[in-house]
Amino acid sequence: MTAPATTVDLDPMPDVPPIVKRLQVAAAIAFVDPPPAYNIDVTEYDVRLQGWADSGLDQWALSHGLTLEEEPPGRFEHWSGRINGVWFRVSVGRQS
């Protein structure tokens, strides 16, 4: 017997502060398609995720349509974009 498909209702909630909307989207994604991150930070402006180089978080970001930001080489790759109307910023450690 297979488990029923999990769905999440992300309809707008009237008169709810922006941070609550971001919490709703972050929680829904964490249960439906959990990111392989070691840190998830929800702010009034965005949802930020951090992951190790070999965690697969870069593939998760790519599969959700986030864009790799062009920047000088550093310790992290940075991805960003909107998921369900909420800005996501993803930092993935680079292999050394």
Protein Blocks (a to p, Z undefined) as FASTA:
>chain_A
ZZddddddfbdcehiafklmmmmmmmmmmmmmccfbfbdcddfkbccddddfklommmmm
mmnopacddddddfbdcddddeehiacdddddddZZ
